[in-house]
Amino acid sequence: MHVIGKIDREIYRCISGNIVTDEVIITDVQIKHIKERHPNDYEQFSKYFAEIIAEPDYILEANRPNTAFVLKK
């Protein structure tokens, strides 16, 4: 498990009102998925993860509880 940044819990309330921490993590399983299914994306974009989650352009509710798609142009 790796901490990749912190969120402003207030702007993420659109996804869940039960956010208890501002830390965002990524697991080794998730990193492996990205590397296998989206070649070179992890290497190209991981340096921006903290910025993306701190200042997103869009936050979309995902199909899993307490999960969001966070987008930045």
C-alpha positions in Angstrom: 0.0 0.0 0.0 1.4 3.4 -1.0 0.1 6.8 0.0 -0.1 8.9 -3.2 -1.6 12.1 -1.8 -4.3 13.8 0.2 -7.8 15.0 -0.7 -10.0 17.9 0.4 -12.7 15.7 1.9 -15.3 18.5 1.4 -15.0 18.4 -2.4 -15.2 14.6 -2.4 -18.5 14.5 -0.4 -20.2 14.3 -3.8 -19.2 10.6 -3.8 -19.5 9.8 -0.1 -20.4 11.6 3.1 -18.5 9.1 5.2 -14.9 9.9 4.2 -12.9 9.4 7.4 -9.4 10.2 6.1 -7.8 12.5 3.6 -5.1 10.0 2.6 -5.4 8.3 -0.8 -3.6 5.0 -1.3 -2.8 2.8 -4.2 -2.1 -0.9 -3.7 0.5 -3.1 -5.5 -2.4 -4.9 -7.1 -3.8 -1.7 -8.5 -0.3 -0.7 -9.8 0.0 -4.1 -11.4 -3.4 -3.7 -13.1 -2.4 -0.3 -14.5 0.9 -1.6 -15.8 -0.7 -4.7 -17.4 -3.8 -3.2 -18.9 -2.5 0.3 -19.7 1.1 0.0 -20.8 3.3 3.0 -19.9 0.5 4.9 -18.2 1.7 4.4 -14.7 5.2 5.5 -15.6 3.9 8.5 -17.5 1.2 9.7 -15.1 2.0 8.5 -11.5 4.1 11.7 -10.9 0.8 13.6 -11.3 -1.4 11.5 -8.9 -1.1 13.9 -6.0 -2.0 16.9 -8.1 -4.9 15.1 -9.8 -6.5 14.0 -6.5 -5.9 17.4 -4.8 -7.2 19.5 -7.7 -9.5 17.4 -9.9 -11.4 18.8 -12.8 -14.1 16.1 -12.5 -15.1 13.6 -9.8 -17.3 10.8 -11.0 -18.9 8.2 -8.8 -17.6 4.7 -9.6 -19.5 1.4 -9.5 -17.7 0.4 -6.3 -18.4 1.8 -2.8 -16.2 4.6 -1.7 -14.5 4.8 -5.1 -14.4 7.6 -7.6 -13.0 8.3 -11.0 -10.9 11.4 -10.7 -10.1 13.3 -13.9 -7.8 16.1 -14.7 -7.3 17.7 -18.1 
